[in-house]
Amino acid sequence: MRVFGITGGSGSGKSTVSAMLAEMGVYIIDTDKIARQVVEKGSECLSELCSAFGAEILKPDGSLDRKRLAAIAFADKEKTALLSRITHKYIKAETERLIANSAAELIGIDGAVLIGSGIDLLCETTVSVTADLSTCVKRITERDNLTEEEARTRLSAQPTVDYYIEKTEYHIFNDGDIDELKQQVRELINKLKGV
């Protein structure tokens, strides 16, 4: 069994790469999906978030008001760090459980904020998916129905391509067509398997 991380900024095509890896037999653990699960109504994580940020982060039905939490947590760096500390430990615990219960040869942990989250410590190696700025802007505007300016603002708050390349052992440059991307994904699998 080999566990590796998959990371990259918004619009890089990280989810597309993860989907291709899954089609090629890699067991993918989606930390974004886990992040939504761990804060479900009645969860231990949600209870801890209420203690940290107040009951006003809850909707009347007791579920998490994501917009309200974001408004409070992203107001300053200390609160943002606190939110990360709380949620990451629950995401990491669930990721560890999924790894322990898998018999897959290759396990990919997909996460936009994988590096430095503690979840990266579960990975033997890490892969970054990057694309040039104009490609990312085009993908984000089409996918999320944002203006070009909104897309550029979102991207300016994220790490640069150089950051991802510096922090990861393998790189997939997703600026070409789908066939080029598939070829890079196949080559990555061979490298990870030591073929």
Buried (B, 14 or more C-beta within 10 A) or exposed (E): EBBBBBBBBBBBBBBBBBBBBBEEEBBBBBBEEBBEEBBEEEBEBBEBBBEBBEEEBBEEEEEBBEEBBEEBBEEEEEBBEBBBEBBBBBBBEBBEEBBEEEEBEBBBBBBBBBBEBBBBEBBEEBBBBBBEBEBBBBBBBEEEEBEEEBBBEBBEEBBEBEBBEEBBEBBBBBBEEEEEBBEBBEEBBEEBEEE
